[in-house]
Each structure stands twice: as structure tokens, then as C-alpha cells.
Amino acid sequence: ITAATETCPVAAMADENRGFYAVQFHPEVMHTPEGGKMLHNFLFQVCGCAGDWQMSTFVNDSIRNLRERIGNRKVLCALSGGVDSSVLMAVAHITLGAENAVGVSVRSETLSADECDCAAAIAAERGWTHITVPFNEFTVPEFTENPPDRCYYCKQGVFSRVFEVASHQGITCVIE
């Protein structure tokens, strides 16, 4: 820990040996001087954003973008039950039709069972085709050795299950 405040016990930290540095910083809050300007510069000067995105055209733009990228292929959508994957699944369902959009969730030992249940509930409520498959990351030696990059091995295993489902279903396009 390299910095702390009364309200933030870990305001900054570092691991010099590995070259990792972190700072707790929120330019979006009102009390950050010039926070809006920092965000503006980051978005438009550093990232090169155009600033032409509009919420009112989001759905139609997303549908057009998905159609351009996928065409008429069937897709398997990795569905966690969170907002991002649920919106992607909804757009795929609208764009490609119910017969061409399948959701898949992976139930594992370390991922929240609530997330998987939520994904299944959302899919059922929306009428989406949904598959839940198991994965036990504790069978992966690289994961159980608990290295710093264990999350990589867990995600690799989860996505290998997703791709197995895609292959079994004859689907060549996985979205997440």
C-alpha cells in the first residue's frame, strides 16, 4: 500500500518487482477537479472516440452491426445472466430469430450459482433457447496449483465447454 486516506485504506498500491501499480481514482464524481475534462480527453484524445453514439439508435445500430458480422449463421451466446450478455442475447434473438440464437451458461464450482440460475430465468422469461453445462475447474491441474494467472485457466476451461456445446449443436459462431 503506497497511499491511504481516512475513507480509503488502499488509495494506491504497488508491486515494484512485477511492475504492477494501482490507484483508486474516480474522475466521474463531482468533487474531482477537472474530472469531466479528464474523461473527455481520455475518450476523445487517447481512445479516439467519435462522440456520435446515441442511446436512441443503440438497438437498431446493434442489430445492423450483428447482421453485418454474422450474416445468417446460427450463434451460441455465452450467457452469464449479467446485463452485457443478456443484451447481446436479446439482440441476437431479435436479429437472427429464435431458431438461430442459443444461450449457454456454465455452472462451475467457483462461479456463483445465482448467476447461472439468473441466466436460466431470464432465458425462460424471454423464450430463449438456453443450455446449462457443468464445468469443474478443480480438475484442471494448472488451476488447482493456484498460480497468479489461475483465472486464465478457469476461463480457458469455461470457454472450452462453451465451444464444445457449439460444436455439438453444429454452431460455428460463438458470441460473448
N, C-alpha and C positions, 0 to 999 in steps of 0.2 A: 504494500500500500504506500503510495507516494504522496497522496493528498487526501484530506478529510475535512468535513465541515461539521457544524453542530447537527445538521439534519441529514447529512450523507456521510456515513462512516467510511465509504470507499468512493471518494470523488475521483481518484486516479490510481492506477496501479501499473506495475511494470515487471517484466521478467527479462532483465538485460541479457541473460545467457541465450535466450531463444529469440530475442528481438520482438517480444510482444509488449504492446503498450495499449492502455485503455483509459478513457476519460469519460466521466458521467457528464453529459452536456446536452442541454435541450434548447436549441436556438428558437424553437417554435413558441416558447412560453413568453408571456408579456414582459416579464421582468429581465429578460436577456437583452441588454442594449444592442441595437442593430441586428437582432436575431432575424428579422424578416429580410434584411439586406443580405445577411449571410446565406440564408436559404435560397434567395433569389440568385445570388452569384453562383452558388453550388449547382443549382438546377440548370441555369441558362449558360453560364460561362464554363463550368467544369464538365457537366454532363452533356451539354449541348441540346437540352430540351427545347422544343419549339414554342411551347406555350399555347398550342392550338387545340388541346384536348378539351372536350366539353362533356359534362355528365349527360346532357340531353341526347347526345348521339352515341353514347357508350355501347348500348345493346346492339344497335344496327352496325356500328363500326366493328364490334367484336364478332358478330355473325359474318360479316363480309370478310374479315381477316381470317377467321377459321375456315370458311369455304375456300378461300384462296390457297391456304396452306394444305388443306386436307382433301379437297375435292369431294368425291362421293364415297370415299373409303369409310369403313366401319372403324370406330375408335373405342379404345378402352381408356377410361378416365380414372386415374388414381384418386380416390375419393376419401379424404380424411374426415369429413364432416365439418371442416372449418369453412370460413367464408370463401376463401380463394378457390378451393377445389369444388365447392358447391356451385359457385357462379360459373366456373368453367364447365361443369357437368350440365348445368341448365342451358348454357349457350350451345353446347354440343347437341343436347337433346332437341332444342329448338331448331338448330341449323341443319342437323343431319337426320332428324327423325328418331323416334323411339327405337326402331329396329336397328339403327346404326350407331347407337351410343350406349355403352355398357359401363357401369361404375364398378370399381373393385376397391375393397378395403382389406387391409392386412391386420389380423388380430395377432398380437405378439405378447410376450411376457413383460416387456418394458414399456410398451405404448399403452396409453390409457384405454381401458375397456370402454369407458364412457364415450370416447371419440368414435370408436367403431360402432357402438350402439347408436350414436347420434347420426352417423353416416347412413346406417341402415334405415333409421326412422325417416330421415329426410328423403331418401330414395323411395321408400314406401309411400310417403305422403305425396310425392311428386309423380309417382307412377314410373319411376326409372327402373330399368333392369339393373340389379345390383348383386354382386357376388362378394362374399367374405371368405378369405382364405387364411389359414393359420401360418405362423412362422415362429420358430423358437430360436432366437439368436444365441441362446446358451449352447447350441450345438455347433456354433462357429468358433473354432479354437482362437482365431485372431480377436474375436470379441471378448471371450472369457479371460484372455490374458490381461485385459483391461489396459491396453495401451492408450496414449493420449488421443489417437485417431480412431478409437473404438466406434464412434458414431458413424464413421465411414463404413466400417464393416457391417454395422447394423443396417444402414441404409442400402448398402450393396445387397444384403440378404433380402430385405423387404422388396426391393425393386426386382430382384431375380424372381421372386414369387409373382410379382405383377406381370413380368414378361412371360412366365410360364402360363399364366392364365390367358394372356393374349394369344400365345401360340396354340393353346388348347382350343380356344374359341375361333381360331383362324383369323385373328385380327393382327394387322401389320402396323397399326399406328397407336401408340400409347401417348396420352397427354397428361400433364400434371402441372 
